[in-house]
Amino acid sequence: MNPLETLAAEATHLQHSFDPTTVFSIGDFGVSQYMVYMVICLALTLIVVLVAAKKLTLVPKNKFINTVEYGYEFVKKDMGEGAIGHGYKKHIPFLATLFFFILISNFVGLIPGSKTPTGTISVTWALAAISFVYFNYWGIKAHGGWGYIKSIAPSGLPKVMVPVIWFFEFISLVLRVLTLAVRLYGNMFAGHMVLGIFALATSVFIQAGIQGDFLMFLPPVGWMALLIAMYALECLVAFLQAYVFTTLSAVYIGLATGEH
């Protein structure tokens, strides 16, 4: 078969390999591979945090502990204090949990044969919903129920414009849960698809070369170089998506709790 035809057929199979499948069932409830990896990543996050907290010293000497502490300080200063401002400290545990869980999930997905929980829309929807409930809860706590509803529209508007602006601001508020979920899922799914396509292309053309067409050994050199470059880029994306999701959550907390 032509290597390109083989690649097209394998690409379709690759796409379906990302579909959730039931690994085992608990009664009528099916547990997918993404849920299994979500529990694994949750356990890894818990282990990382507990181990780092247990071994904290005034002057960190362990590289692992130093890295975790740097990550926490990064969340605290850059995302918490920078985006929320006054009263940011009480939100740091939530933001740090989001950041480390998403970061670990993204990097686990880069291990060949593994799945990232953030590669399925159901998990990113859950994360977005948690963030949505969290910042609205603190908004209501800061302003009161009716006060928070009124604060959706900026103050100082002409009275005739308030209902119109409030409506559009409310739609924007509701859409935040959608944008948080889709942005994270879309970036992680697309990145893994691209890595999979480059890996398939390399494998298919190598197999064609082994079967006798030695010219087919040339394209895999380029595919492999692109695969390595994309893998490095995906490592950066894994960090950036955790950063973006957590930063946006912090911004939304700041908007919900601050004075308009």
KARACOR-V508142 format. One record per residue. N is the residue number from 1. RES is the residue in three letters. BURIAL is # if it has 16 or more other ideal C-beta (glycine too) atoms within 10 Angstrom, else .. Layout:
N_RES_BURIAL, N_RES_BURIAL
//
This chain:
1_MET_., 2_ASN_., 3_PRO_#, 4_LEU_., 5_GLU_., 6_THR_#, 7_LEU_#, 8_ALA_., 9_ALA_., 10_GLU_#, 11_ALA_., 12_THR_., 13_HIS_., 14_LEU_#, 15_GLN_., 16_HIS_., 17_SER_., 18_PHE_#, 19_ASP_., 20_PRO_#, 21_THR_., 22_THR_., 23_VAL_., 24_PHE_., 25_SER_., 26_ILE_., 27_GLY_., 28_ASP_., 29_PHE_., 30_GLY_., 31_VAL_., 32_SER_#, 33_GLN_#, 34_TYR_#, 35_MET_#, 36_VAL_., 37_TYR_#, 38_MET_#, 39_VAL_., 40_ILE_#, 41_CYS_#, 42_LEU_., 43_ALA_., 44_LEU_#, 45_THR_#, 46_LEU_., 47_ILE_., 48_VAL_#, 49_VAL_#, 50_LEU_., 51_VAL_., 52_ALA_#, 53_ALA_., 54_LYS_., 55_LYS_., 56_LEU_., 57_THR_., 58_LEU_., 59_VAL_., 60_PRO_#, 61_LYS_., 62_ASN_., 63_LYS_., 64_PHE_., 65_ILE_#, 66_ASN_., 67_THR_., 68_VAL_#, 69_GLU_#, 70_TYR_., 71_GLY_#, 72_TYR_#, 73_GLU_., 74_PHE_., 75_VAL_#, 76_LYS_#, 77_LYS_., 78_ASP_., 79_MET_#, 80_GLY_#, 81_GLU_., 82_GLY_., 83_ALA_#, 84_ILE_#, 85_GLY_., 86_HIS_., 87_GLY_., 88_TYR_#, 89_LYS_., 90_LYS_., 91_HIS_#, 92_ILE_#, 93_PRO_., 94_PHE_#, 95_LEU_#, 96_ALA_#, 97_THR_#, 98_LEU_#, 99_PHE_#, 100_PHE_#, 101_PHE_#, 102_ILE_#, 103_LEU_#, 104_ILE_#, 105_SER_#, 106_ASN_#, 107_PHE_#, 108_VAL_#, 109_GLY_#, 110_LEU_#, 111_ILE_., 112_PRO_., 113_GLY_., 114_SER_., 115_LYS_#, 116_THR_#, 117_PRO_#, 118_THR_#, 119_GLY_#, 120_THR_#, 121_ILE_#, 122_SER_., 123_VAL_#, 124_THR_#, 125_TRP_#, 126_ALA_., 127_LEU_#, 128_ALA_#, 129_ALA_., 130_ILE_., 131_SER_#, 132_PHE_#, 133_VAL_., 134_TYR_#, 135_PHE_#, 136_ASN_#, 137_TYR_., 138_TRP_#, 139_GLY_#, 140_ILE_#, 141_LYS_., 142_ALA_#, 143_HIS_#, 144_GLY_., 145_GLY_., 146_TRP_., 147_GLY_., 148_TYR_#, 149_ILE_., 150_LYS_., 151_SER_#, 152_ILE_#, 153_ALA_#, 154_PRO_., 155_SER_., 156_GLY_., 157_LEU_., 158_PRO_., 159_LYS_., 160_VAL_., 161_MET_., 162_VAL_., 163_PRO_., 164_VAL_., 165_ILE_., 166_TRP_#, 167_PHE_., 168_PHE_., 169_GLU_., 170_PHE_., 171_ILE_., 172_SER_., 173_LEU_#, 174_VAL_., 175_LEU_., 176_ARG_#, 177_VAL_#, 178_LEU_., 179_THR_., 180_LEU_#, 181_ALA_#, 182_VAL_., 183_ARG_#, 184_LEU_#, 185_TYR_#, 186_GLY_., 187_ASN_#, 188_MET_#, 189_PHE_#, 190_ALA_., 191_GLY_#, 192_HIS_#, 193_MET_#, 194_VAL_#, 195_LEU_#, 196_GLY_#, 197_ILE_#, 198_PHE_#, 199_ALA_#, 200_LEU_#, 201_ALA_#, 202_THR_#, 203_SER_., 204_VAL_#, 205_PHE_#, 206_ILE_#, 207_GLN_., 208_ALA_#, 209_GLY_#, 210_ILE_., 211_GLN_., 212_GLY_., 213_ASP_., 214_PHE_., 215_LEU_., 216_MET_#, 217_PHE_., 218_LEU_., 219_PRO_#, 220_PRO_#, 221_VAL_., 222_GLY_., 223_TRP_#, 224_MET_#, 225_ALA_., 226_LEU_#, 227_LEU_#, 228_ILE_., 229_ALA_., 230_MET_#, 231_TYR_#, 232_ALA_., 233_LEU_., 234_GLU_#, 235_CYS_., 236_LEU_., 237_VAL_#, 238_ALA_#, 239_PHE_., 240_LEU_., 241_GLN_#, 242_ALA_#, 243_TYR_#, 244_VAL_#, 245_PHE_#, 246_THR_#, 247_THR_#, 248_LEU_#, 249_SER_#, 250_ALA_#, 251_VAL_#, 252_TYR_#, 253_ILE_#, 254_GLY_#, 255_LEU_#, 256_ALA_#, 257_THR_#, 258_GLY_., 259_GLU_., 260_HIS_.
//
